[in-house]
Amino acid sequence: MRAAVEEYAQAIEQRDIGAVRRVYPGLTPAQQSGLERFFQVARRINVTFRVSALEVTGATAEARVVGTYEYVNAEGQPKTEQVSLGASFRHDGSVWRLVSVR
């Protein structure tokens, strides 16, 4: 799961909706719109995520993911936002896949 979370963070840092969707195919239209708005005003994005709670049941898992978004806004000011997300995962072969983020 940590690898999936890291890939999700990297896709956000790249400001690439296609990369986000590859890591998180369940991206909702509202989530995509929110990320696109964020990408329009944020530069030099650095995302740090950490799995803080995890419950695995067979081939599925629920996690709390916490971290920060550090970026430079449209006015050139550095900003830091704390984030806390719920995430669902599914075990697919030898890897865990990100199924939902809320």
Phi and psi restraints in degrees (range 20) as a CNS / XPLOR table:
assign (resid 1 and name C) (resid 2 and name N)
       (resid 2 and name CA) (resid 2 and name C) 1.0 -60.7 20.0 2
assign (resid 2 and name N) (resid 2 and name CA)
       (resid 2 and name C) (resid 3 and name N) 1.0 -37.5 20.0 2
assign (resid 2 and name C) (resid 3 and name N)
       (resid 3 and name CA) (resid 3 and name C) 1.0 -64.1 20.0 2
assign (resid 3 and name N) (resid 3 and name CA)
       (resid 3 and name C) (resid 4 and name N) 1.0 -41.6 20.0 2
assign (resid 3 and name C) (resid 4 and name N)
       (resid 4 and name CA) (resid 4 and name C) 1.0 -64.8 20.0 2
assign (resid 4 and name N) (resid 4 and name CA)
       (resid 4 and name C) (resid 5 and name N) 1.0 -40.1 20.0 2
assign (resid 4 and name C) (resid 5 and name N)
       (resid 5 and name CA) (resid 5 and name C) 1.0 -65.5 20.0 2
assign (resid 5 and name N) (resid 5 and name CA)
       (resid 5 and name C) (resid 6 and name N) 1.0 -41.3 20.0 2
assign (resid 5 and name C) (resid 6 and name N)
       (resid 6 and name CA) (resid 6 and name C) 1.0 -65.2 20.0 2
assign (resid 6 and name N) (resid 6 and name CA)
       (resid 6 and name C) (resid 7 and name N) 1.0 -40.9 20.0 2
assign (resid 6 and name C) (resid 7 and name N)
       (resid 7 and name CA) (resid 7 and name C) 1.0 -63.4 20.0 2
assign (resid 7 and name N) (resid 7 and name CA)
       (resid 7 and name C) (resid 8 and name N) 1.0 -38.5 20.0 2
assign (resid 7 and name C) (resid 8 and name N)
       (resid 8 and name CA) (resid 8 and name C) 1.0 -63.2 20.0 2
assign (resid 8 and name N) (resid 8 and name CA)
       (resid 8 and name C) (resid 9 and name N) 1.0 -45.1 20.0 2
assign (resid 8 and name C) (resid 9 and name N)
       (resid 9 and name CA) (resid 9 and name C) 1.0 -61.0 20.0 2
assign (resid 9 and name N) (resid 9 and name CA)
       (resid 9 and name C) (resid 10 and name N) 1.0 -44.0 20.0 2
assign (resid 9 and name C) (resid 10 and name N)
       (resid 10 and name CA) (resid 10 and name C) 1.0 -64.0 20.0 2
assign (resid 10 and name N) (resid 10 and name CA)
       (resid 10 and name C) (resid 11 and name N) 1.0 -38.6 20.0 2
assign (resid 10 and name C) (resid 11 and name N)
       (resid 11 and name CA) (resid 11 and name C) 1.0 -63.7 20.0 2
assign (resid 11 and name N) (resid 11 and name CA)
       (resid 11 and name C) (resid 12 and name N) 1.0 -39.3 20.0 2
assign (resid 11 and name C) (resid 12 and name N)
       (resid 12 and name CA) (resid 12 and name C) 1.0 -66.3 20.0 2
assign (resid 12 and name N) (resid 12 and name CA)
       (resid 12 and name C) (resid 13 and name N) 1.0 -43.6 20.0 2
assign (resid 12 and name C) (resid 13 and name N)
       (resid 13 and name CA) (resid 13 and name C) 1.0 -58.8 20.0 2
assign (resid 13 and name N) (resid 13 and name CA)
       (resid 13 and name C) (resid 14 and name N) 1.0 -33.8 20.0 2
assign (resid 13 and name C) (resid 14 and name N)
       (resid 14 and name CA) (resid 14 and name C) 1.0 -75.8 20.0 2
assign (resid 14 and name N) (resid 14 and name CA)
       (resid 14 and name C) (resid 15 and name N) 1.0 -10.8 20.0 2
assign (resid 14 and name C) (resid 15 and name N)
       (resid 15 and name CA) (resid 15 and name C) 1.0 58.1 20.0 2
assign (resid 15 and name N) (resid 15 and name CA)
       (resid 15 and name C) (resid 16 and name N) 1.0 42.6 20.0 2
assign (resid 15 and name C) (resid 16 and name N)
       (resid 16 and name CA) (resid 16 and name C) 1.0 -124.8 20.0 2
assign (resid 16 and name N) (resid 16 and name CA)
       (resid 16 and name C) (resid 17 and name N) 1.0 104.3 20.0 2
assign (resid 16 and name C) (resid 17 and name N)
       (resid 17 and name CA) (resid 17 and name C) 1.0 -61.0 20.0 2
assign (resid 17 and name N) (resid 17 and name CA)
       (resid 17 and name C) (resid 18 and name N) 1.0 -37.8 20.0 2
assign (resid 17 and name C) (resid 18 and name N)
       (resid 18 and name CA) (resid 18 and name C) 1.0 -59.8 20.0 2
assign (resid 18 and name N) (resid 18 and name CA)
       (resid 18 and name C) (resid 19 and name N) 1.0 -42.1 20.0 2
assign (resid 18 and name C) (resid 19 and name N)
       (resid 19 and name CA) (resid 19 and name C) 1.0 -67.3 20.0 2
assign (resid 19 and name N) (resid 19 and name CA)
       (resid 19 and name C) (resid 20 and name N) 1.0 -39.7 20.0 2
assign (resid 19 and name C) (resid 20 and name N)
       (resid 20 and name CA) (resid 20 and name C) 1.0 -60.5 20.0 2
assign (resid 20 and name N) (resid 20 and name CA)
       (resid 20 and name C) (resid 21 and name N) 1.0 -46.1 20.0 2
assign (resid 20 and name C) (resid 21 and name N)
       (resid 21 and name CA) (resid 21 and name C) 1.0 -65.3 20.0 2
assign (resid 21 and name N) (resid 21 and name CA)
       (resid 21 and name C) (resid 22 and name N) 1.0 -34.3 20.0 2
assign (resid 21 and name C) (resid 22 and name N)
       (resid 22 and name CA) (resid 22 and name C) 1.0 -64.4 20.0 2
assign (resid 22 and name N) (resid 22 and name CA)
       (resid 22 and name C) (resid 23 and name N) 1.0 -38.7 20.0 2
assign (resid 22 and name C) (resid 23 and name N)
       (resid 23 and name CA) (resid 23 and name C) 1.0 -79.3 20.0 2
assign (resid 23 and name N) (resid 23 and name CA)
       (resid 23 and name C) (resid 24 and name N) 1.0 -34.9 20.0 2
assign (resid 23 and name C) (resid 24 and name N)
       (resid 24 and name CA) (resid 24 and name C) 1.0 -130.9 20.0 2
assign (resid 24 and name N) (resid 24 and name CA)
       (resid 24 and name C) (resid 25 and name N) 1.0 79.3 20.0 2
assign (resid 24 and name C) (resid 25 and name N)
       (resid 25 and name CA) (resid 25 and name C) 1.0 -61.8 20.0 2
assign (resid 25 and name N) (resid 25 and name CA)
       (resid 25 and name C) (resid 26 and name N) 1.0 -20.0 20.0 2
assign (resid 25 and name C) (resid 26 and name N)
       (resid 26 and name CA) (resid 26 and name C) 1.0 -83.6 20.0 2
assign (resid 26 and name N) (resid 26 and name CA)
       (resid 26 and name C) (resid 27 and name N) 1.0 9.6 20.0 2
assign (resid 26 and name C) (resid 27 and name N)
       (resid 27 and name CA) (resid 27 and name C) 1.0 -50.8 20.0 2
assign (resid 27 and name N) (resid 27 and name CA)
       (resid 27 and name C) (resid 28 and name N) 1.0 122.9 20.0 2
assign (resid 27 and name C) (resid 28 and name N)
       (resid 28 and name CA) (resid 28 and name C) 1.0 -81.5 20.0 2
assign (resid 28 and name N) (resid 28 and name CA)
       (resid 28 and name C) (resid 29 and name N) 1.0 160.0 20.0 2
assign (resid 28 and name C) (resid 29 and name N)
       (resid 29 and name CA) (resid 29 and name C) 1.0 -56.6 20.0 2
assign (resid 29 and name N) (resid 29 and name CA)
       (resid 29 and name C) (resid 30 and name N) 1.0 -39.1 20.0 2
assign (resid 29 and name C) (resid 30 and name N)
       (resid 30 and name CA) (resid 30 and name C) 1.0 -66.0 20.0 2
assign (resid 30 and name N) (resid 30 and name CA)
       (resid 30 and name C) (resid 31 and name N) 1.0 -41.7 20.0 2
assign (resid 30 and name C) (resid 31 and name N)
       (resid 31 and name CA) (resid 31 and name C) 1.0 -65.1 20.0 2
assign (resid 31 and name N) (resid 31 and name CA)
       (resid 31 and name C) (resid 32 and name N) 1.0 -41.5 20.0 2
assign (resid 31 and name C) (resid 32 and name N)
       (resid 32 and name CA) (resid 32 and name C) 1.0 -61.9 20.0 2
assign (resid 32 and name N) (resid 32 and name CA)
       (resid 32 and name C) (resid 33 and name N) 1.0 -44.9 20.0 2
assign (resid 32 and name C) (resid 33 and name N)
       (resid 33 and name CA) (resid 33 and name C) 1.0 -60.7 20.0 2
assign (resid 33 and name N) (resid 33 and name CA)
       (resid 33 and name C) (resid 34 and name N) 1.0 -42.9 20.0 2
assign (resid 33 and name C) (resid 34 and name N)
       (resid 34 and name CA) (resid 34 and name C) 1.0 -62.7 20.0 2
assign (resid 34 and name N) (resid 34 and name CA)
       (resid 34 and name C) (resid 35 and name N) 1.0 -42.8 20.0 2
assign (resid 34 and name C) (resid 35 and name N)
       (resid 35 and name CA) (resid 35 and name C) 1.0 -66.6 20.0 2
assign (resid 35 and name N) (resid 35 and name CA)
       (resid 35 and name C) (resid 36 and name N) 1.0 -40.8 20.0 2
assign (resid 35 and name C) (resid 36 and name N)
       (resid 36 and name CA) (resid 36 and name C) 1.0 -61.4 20.0 2
assign (resid 36 and name N) (resid 36 and name CA)
       (resid 36 and name C) (resid 37 and name N) 1.0 -40.7 20.0 2
assign (resid 36 and name C) (resid 37 and name N)
       (resid 37 and name CA) (resid 37 and name C) 1.0 -64.0 20.0 2
assign (resid 37 and name N) (resid 37 and name CA)
       (resid 37 and name C) (resid 38 and name N) 1.0 -42.6 20.0 2
assign (resid 37 and name C) (resid 38 and name N)
       (resid 38 and name CA) (resid 38 and name C) 1.0 -61.5 20.0 2
assign (resid 38 and name N) (resid 38 and name CA)
       (resid 38 and name C) (resid 39 and name N) 1.0 -45.3 20.0 2
assign (resid 38 and name C) (resid 39 and name N)
       (resid 39 and name CA) (resid 39 and name C) 1.0 -62.3 20.0 2
assign (resid 39 and name N) (resid 39 and name CA)
       (resid 39 and name C) (resid 40 and name N) 1.0 -30.3 20.0 2
assign (resid 39 and name C) (resid 40 and name N)
       (resid 40 and name CA) (resid 40 and name C) 1.0 -67.4 20.0 2
assign (resid 40 and name N) (resid 40 and name CA)
       (resid 40 and name C) (resid 41 and name N) 1.0 -30.4 20.0 2
assign (resid 40 and name C) (resid 41 and name N)
       (resid 41 and name CA) (resid 41 and name C) 1.0 -110.0 20.0 2
assign (resid 41 and name N) (resid 41 and name CA)
       (resid 41 and name C) (resid 42 and name N) 1.0 -8.4 20.0 2
assign (resid 41 and name C) (resid 42 and name N)
       (resid 42 and name CA) (resid 42 and name C) 1.0 -110.0 20.0 2
assign (resid 42 and name N) (resid 42 and name CA)
       (resid 42 and name C) (resid 43 and name N) 1.0 136.7 20.0 2
assign (resid 42 and name C) (resid 43 and name N)
       (resid 43 and name CA) (resid 43 and name C) 1.0 -125.8 20.0 2
assign (resid 43 and name N) (resid 43 and name CA)
       (resid 43 and name C) (resid 44 and name N) 1.0 158.6 20.0 2
assign (resid 43 and name C) (resid 44 and name N)
       (resid 44 and name CA) (resid 44 and name C) 1.0 47.1 20.0 2
assign (resid 44 and name N) (resid 44 and name CA)
       (resid 44 and name C) (resid 45 and name N) 1.0 58.0 20.0 2
assign (resid 44 and name C) (resid 45 and name N)
       (resid 45 and name CA) (resid 45 and name C) 1.0 -78.2 20.0 2
assign (resid 45 and name N) (resid 45 and name CA)
       (resid 45 and name C) (resid 46 and name N) 1.0 131.6 20.0 2
assign (resid 45 and name C) (resid 46 and name N)
       (resid 46 and name CA) (resid 46 and name C) 1.0 -125.2 20.0 2
assign (resid 46 and name N) (resid 46 and name CA)
       (resid 46 and name C) (resid 47 and name N) 1.0 119.9 20.0 2
assign (resid 46 and name C) (resid 47 and name N)
       (resid 47 and name CA) (resid 47 and name C) 1.0 -112.6 20.0 2
assign (resid 47 and name N) (resid 47 and name CA)
       (resid 47 and name C) (resid 48 and name N) 1.0 130.3 20.0 2
assign (resid 47 and name C) (resid 48 and name N)
       (resid 48 and name CA) (resid 48 and name C) 1.0 -123.2 20.0 2
assign (resid 48 and name N) (resid 48 and name CA)
       (resid 48 and name C) (resid 49 and name N) 1.0 118.6 20.0 2
assign (resid 48 and name C) (resid 49 and name N)
       (resid 49 and name CA) (resid 49 and name C) 1.0 -119.6 20.0 2
assign (resid 49 and name N) (resid 49 and name CA)
       (resid 49 and name C) (resid 50 and name N) 1.0 150.4 20.0 2
assign (resid 49 and name C) (resid 50 and name N)
       (resid 50 and name CA) (resid 50 and name C) 1.0 -143.4 20.0 2
assign (resid 50 and name N) (resid 50 and name CA)
       (resid 50 and name C) (resid 51 and name N) 1.0 134.3 20.0 2
assign (resid 50 and name C) (resid 51 and name N)
       (resid 51 and name CA) (resid 51 and name C) 1.0 -77.3 20.0 2
assign (resid 51 and name N) (resid 51 and name CA)
       (resid 51 and name C) (resid 52 and name N) 1.0 114.6 20.0 2
assign (resid 51 and name C) (resid 52 and name N)
       (resid 52 and name CA) (resid 52 and name C) 1.0 -100.6 20.0 2
assign (resid 52 and name N) (resid 52 and name CA)
       (resid 52 and name C) (resid 53 and name N) 1.0 -20.0 20.0 2
assign (resid 52 and name C) (resid 53 and name N)
       (resid 53 and name CA) (resid 53 and name C) 1.0 -148.7 20.0 2
assign (resid 53 and name N) (resid 53 and name CA)
       (resid 53 and name C) (resid 54 and name N) 1.0 143.0 20.0 2
assign (resid 53 and name C) (resid 54 and name N)
       (resid 54 and name CA) (resid 54 and name C) 1.0 -147.4 20.0 2
assign (resid 54 and name N) (resid 54 and name CA)
       (resid 54 and name C) (resid 55 and name N) 1.0 133.3 20.0 2
assign (resid 54 and name C) (resid 55 and name N)
       (resid 55 and name CA) (resid 55 and name C) 1.0 -132.1 20.0 2
assign (resid 55 and name N) (resid 55 and name CA)
       (resid 55 and name C) (resid 56 and name N) 1.0 113.9 20.0 2
assign (resid 55 and name C) (resid 56 and name N)
       (resid 56 and name CA) (resid 56 and name C) 1.0 -103.5 20.0 2
assign (resid 56 and name N) (resid 56 and name CA)
       (resid 56 and name C) (resid 57 and name N) 1.0 131.4 20.0 2
assign (resid 56 and name C) (resid 57 and name N)
       (resid 57 and name CA) (resid 57 and name C) 1.0 -131.0 20.0 2
assign (resid 57 and name N) (resid 57 and name CA)
       (resid 57 and name C) (resid 58 and name N) 1.0 97.9 20.0 2
assign (resid 57 and name C) (resid 58 and name N)
       (resid 58 and name CA) (resid 58 and name C) 1.0 63.1 20.0 2
assign (resid 58 and name N) (resid 58 and name CA)
       (resid 58 and name C) (resid 59 and name N) 1.0 -120.1 20.0 2
assign (resid 58 and name C) (resid 59 and name N)
       (resid 59 and name CA) (resid 59 and name C) 1.0 -96.2 20.0 2
assign (resid 59 and name N) (resid 59 and name CA)
       (resid 59 and name C) (resid 60 and name N) 1.0 12.7 20.0 2
assign (resid 59 and name C) (resid 60 and name N)
       (resid 60 and name CA) (resid 60 and name C) 1.0 -126.8 20.0 2
assign (resid 60 and name N) (resid 60 and name CA)
       (resid 60 and name C) (resid 61 and name N) 1.0 158.7 20.0 2
assign (resid 60 and name C) (resid 61 and name N)
       (resid 61 and name CA) (resid 61 and name C) 1.0 -150.6 20.0 2
assign (resid 61 and name N) (resid 61 and name CA)
       (resid 61 and name C) (resid 62 and name N) 1.0 148.2 20.0 2
assign (resid 61 and name C) (resid 62 and name N)
       (resid 62 and name CA) (resid 62 and name C) 1.0 -118.8 20.0 2
assign (resid 62 and name N) (resid 62 and name CA)
       (resid 62 and name C) (resid 63 and name N) 1.0 137.2 20.0 2
assign (resid 62 and name C) (resid 63 and name N)
       (resid 63 and name CA) (resid 63 and name C) 1.0 -140.1 20.0 2
assign (resid 63 and name N) (resid 63 and name CA)
       (resid 63 and name C) (resid 64 and name N) 1.0 154.0 20.0 2
assign (resid 63 and name C) (resid 64 and name N)
       (resid 64 and name CA) (resid 64 and name C) 1.0 -103.1 20.0 2
assign (resid 64 and name N) (resid 64 and name CA)
       (resid 64 and name C) (resid 65 and name N) 1.0 125.8 20.0 2
assign (resid 64 and name C) (resid 65 and name N)
       (resid 65 and name CA) (resid 65 and name C) 1.0 -115.7 20.0 2
assign (resid 65 and name N) (resid 65 and name CA)
       (resid 65 and name C) (resid 66 and name N) 1.0 123.5 20.0 2
assign (resid 65 and name C) (resid 66 and name N)
       (resid 66 and name CA) (resid 66 and name C) 1.0 -120.1 20.0 2
assign (resid 66 and name N) (resid 66 and name CA)
       (resid 66 and name C) (resid 67 and name N) 1.0 157.2 20.0 2
assign (resid 66 and name C) (resid 67 and name N)
       (resid 67 and name CA) (resid 67 and name C) 1.0 170.5 20.0 2
assign (resid 67 and name N) (resid 67 and name CA)
       (resid 67 and name C) (resid 68 and name N) 1.0 -158.2 20.0 2
assign (resid 67 and name C) (resid 68 and name N)
       (resid 68 and name CA) (resid 68 and name C) 1.0 -138.2 20.0 2
assign (resid 68 and name N) (resid 68 and name CA)
       (resid 68 and name C) (resid 69 and name N) 1.0 149.5 20.0 2
assign (resid 68 and name C) (resid 69 and name N)
       (resid 69 and name CA) (resid 69 and name C) 1.0 -109.9 20.0 2
assign (resid 69 and name N) (resid 69 and name CA)
       (resid 69 and name C) (resid 70 and name N) 1.0 117.5 20.0 2
assign (resid 69 and name C) (resid 70 and name N)
       (resid 70 and name CA) (resid 70 and name C) 1.0 -110.8 20.0 2
assign (resid 70 and name N) (resid 70 and name CA)
       (resid 70 and name C) (resid 71 and name N) 1.0 131.2 20.0 2
assign (resid 70 and name C) (resid 71 and name N)
       (resid 71 and name CA) (resid 71 and name C) 1.0 -159.4 20.0 2
assign (resid 71 and name N) (resid 71 and name CA)
       (resid 71 and name C) (resid 72 and name N) 1.0 170.4 20.0 2
assign (resid 71 and name C) (resid 72 and name N)
       (resid 72 and name CA) (resid 72 and name C) 1.0 -107.7 20.0 2
assign (resid 72 and name N) (resid 72 and name CA)
       (resid 72 and name C) (resid 73 and name N) 1.0 125.9 20.0 2
assign (resid 72 and name C) (resid 73 and name N)
       (resid 73 and name CA) (resid 73 and name C) 1.0 -80.2 20.0 2
assign (resid 73 and name N) (resid 73 and name CA)
       (resid 73 and name C) (resid 74 and name N) 1.0 -180.0 20.0 2
assign (resid 73 and name C) (resid 74 and name N)
       (resid 74 and name CA) (resid 74 and name C) 1.0 -61.5 20.0 2
assign (resid 74 and name N) (resid 74 and name CA)
       (resid 74 and name C) (resid 75 and name N) 1.0 -24.9 20.0 2
assign (resid 74 and name C) (resid 75 and name N)
       (resid 75 and name CA) (resid 75 and name C) 1.0 -87.7 20.0 2
assign (resid 75 and name N) (resid 75 and name CA)
       (resid 75 and name C) (resid 76 and name N) 1.0 1.5 20.0 2
assign (resid 75 and name C) (resid 76 and name N)
       (resid 76 and name CA) (resid 76 and name C) 1.0 85.4 20.0 2
assign (resid 76 and name N) (resid 76 and name CA)
       (resid 76 and name C) (resid 77 and name N) 1.0 10.4 20.0 2
assign (resid 76 and name C) (resid 77 and name N)
       (resid 77 and name CA) (resid 77 and name C) 1.0 -92.4 20.0 2
assign (resid 77 and name N) (resid 77 and name CA)
       (resid 77 and name C) (resid 78 and name N) 1.0 134.3 20.0 2
assign (resid 77 and name C) (resid 78 and name N)
       (resid 78 and name CA) (resid 78 and name C) 1.0 -71.1 20.0 2
assign (resid 78 and name N) (resid 78 and name CA)
       (resid 78 and name C) (resid 79 and name N) 1.0 138.5 20.0 2
assign (resid 78 and name C) (resid 79 and name N)
       (resid 79 and name CA) (resid 79 and name C) 1.0 -132.7 20.0 2
assign (resid 79 and name N) (resid 79 and name CA)
       (resid 79 and name C) (resid 80 and name N) 1.0 150.1 20.0 2
assign (resid 79 and name C) (resid 80 and name N)
       (resid 80 and name CA) (resid 80 and name C) 1.0 -132.4 20.0 2
assign (resid 80 and name N) (resid 80 and name CA)
       (resid 80 and name C) (resid 81 and name N) 1.0 128.9 20.0 2
assign (resid 80 and name C) (resid 81 and name N)
       (resid 81 and name CA) (resid 81 and name C) 1.0 -122.0 20.0 2
assign (resid 81 and name N) (resid 81 and name CA)
       (resid 81 and name C) (resid 82 and name N) 1.0 129.6 20.0 2
assign (resid 81 and name C) (resid 82 and name N)
       (resid 82 and name CA) (resid 82 and name C) 1.0 -81.5 20.0 2
assign (resid 82 and name N) (resid 82 and name CA)
       (resid 82 and name C) (resid 83 and name N) 1.0 138.4 20.0 2
assign (resid 82 and name C) (resid 83 and name N)
       (resid 83 and name CA) (resid 83 and name C) 1.0 -129.2 20.0 2
assign (resid 83 and name N) (resid 83 and name CA)
       (resid 83 and name C) (resid 84 and name N) 1.0 148.9 20.0 2
assign (resid 83 and name C) (resid 84 and name N)
       (resid 84 and name CA) (resid 84 and name C) 1.0 -140.7 20.0 2
assign (resid 84 and name N) (resid 84 and name CA)
       (resid 84 and name C) (resid 85 and name N) 1.0 117.9 20.0 2
assign (resid 84 and name C) (resid 85 and name N)
       (resid 85 and name CA) (resid 85 and name C) 1.0 -124.3 20.0 2
assign (resid 85 and name N) (resid 85 and name CA)
       (resid 85 and name C) (resid 86 and name N) 1.0 146.1 20.0 2
assign (resid 85 and name C) (resid 86 and name N)
       (resid 86 and name CA) (resid 86 and name C) 1.0 -92.0 20.0 2
assign (resid 86 and name N) (resid 86 and name CA)
       (resid 86 and name C) (resid 87 and name N) 1.0 139.0 20.0 2
assign (resid 86 and name C) (resid 87 and name N)
       (resid 87 and name CA) (resid 87 and name C) 1.0 -138.0 20.0 2
assign (resid 87 and name N) (resid 87 and name CA)
       (resid 87 and name C) (resid 88 and name N) 1.0 142.0 20.0 2
assign (resid 87 and name C) (resid 88 and name N)
       (resid 88 and name CA) (resid 88 and name C) 1.0 -113.8 20.0 2
assign (resid 88 and name N) (resid 88 and name CA)
       (resid 88 and name C) (resid 89 and name N) 1.0 142.9 20.0 2
assign (resid 88 and name C) (resid 89 and name N)
       (resid 89 and name CA) (resid 89 and name C) 1.0 -130.8 20.0 2
assign (resid 89 and name N) (resid 89 and name CA)
       (resid 89 and name C) (resid 90 and name N) 1.0 155.3 20.0 2
assign (resid 89 and name C) (resid 90 and name N)
       (resid 90 and name CA) (resid 90 and name C) 1.0 -130.6 20.0 2
assign (resid 90 and name N) (resid 90 and name CA)
       (resid 90 and name C) (resid 91 and name N) 1.0 134.0 20.0 2
assign (resid 90 and name C) (resid 91 and name N)
       (resid 91 and name CA) (resid 91 and name C) 1.0 -79.0 20.0 2
assign (resid 91 and name N) (resid 91 and name CA)
       (resid 91 and name C) (resid 92 and name N) 1.0 124.9 20.0 2
assign (resid 91 and name C) (resid 92 and name N)
       (resid 92 and name CA) (resid 92 and name C) 1.0 -129.3 20.0 2
assign (resid 92 and name N) (resid 92 and name CA)
       (resid 92 and name C) (resid 93 and name N) 1.0 99.0 20.0 2
assign (resid 92 and name C) (resid 93 and name N)
       (resid 93 and name CA) (resid 93 and name C) 1.0 69.4 20.0 2
assign (resid 93 and name N) (resid 93 and name CA)
       (resid 93 and name C) (resid 94 and name N) 1.0 -113.5 20.0 2
assign (resid 93 and name C) (resid 94 and name N)
       (resid 94 and name CA) (resid 94 and name C) 1.0 -105.9 20.0 2
assign (resid 94 and name N) (resid 94 and name CA)
       (resid 94 and name C) (resid 95 and name N) 1.0 5.2 20.0 2
assign (resid 94 and name C) (resid 95 and name N)
       (resid 95 and name CA) (resid 95 and name C) 1.0 -128.9 20.0 2
assign (resid 95 and name N) (resid 95 and name CA)
       (resid 95 and name C) (resid 96 and name N) 1.0 157.8 20.0 2
assign (resid 95 and name C) (resid 96 and name N)
       (resid 96 and name CA) (resid 96 and name C) 1.0 -96.3 20.0 2
assign (resid 96 and name N) (resid 96 and name CA)
       (resid 96 and name C) (resid 97 and name N) 1.0 133.3 20.0 2
assign (resid 96 and name C) (resid 97 and name N)
       (resid 97 and name CA) (resid 97 and name C) 1.0 -109.4 20.0 2
assign (resid 97 and name N) (resid 97 and name CA)
       (resid 97 and name C) (resid 98 and name N) 1.0 141.4 20.0 2
assign (resid 97 and name C) (resid 98 and name N)
       (resid 98 and name CA) (resid 98 and name C) 1.0 -76.9 20.0 2
assign (resid 98 and name N) (resid 98 and name CA)
       (resid 98 and name C) (resid 99 and name N) 1.0 121.3 20.0 2
assign (resid 98 and name C) (resid 99 and name N)
       (resid 99 and name CA) (resid 99 and name C) 1.0 -102.0 20.0 2
assign (resid 99 and name N) (resid 99 and name CA)
       (resid 99 and name C) (resid 100 and name N) 1.0 -42.8 20.0 2
assign (resid 99 and name C) (resid 100 and name N)
       (resid 100 and name CA) (resid 100 and name C) 1.0 -150.7 20.0 2
assign (resid 100 and name N) (resid 100 and name CA)
       (resid 100 and name C) (resid 101 and name N) 1.0 151.9 20.0 2
assign (resid 100 and name C) (resid 101 and name N)
       (resid 101 and name CA) (resid 101 and name C) 1.0 -131.6 20.0 2
assign (resid 101 and name N) (resid 101 and name CA)
       (resid 101 and name C) (resid 102 and name N) 1.0 133.7 20.0 2
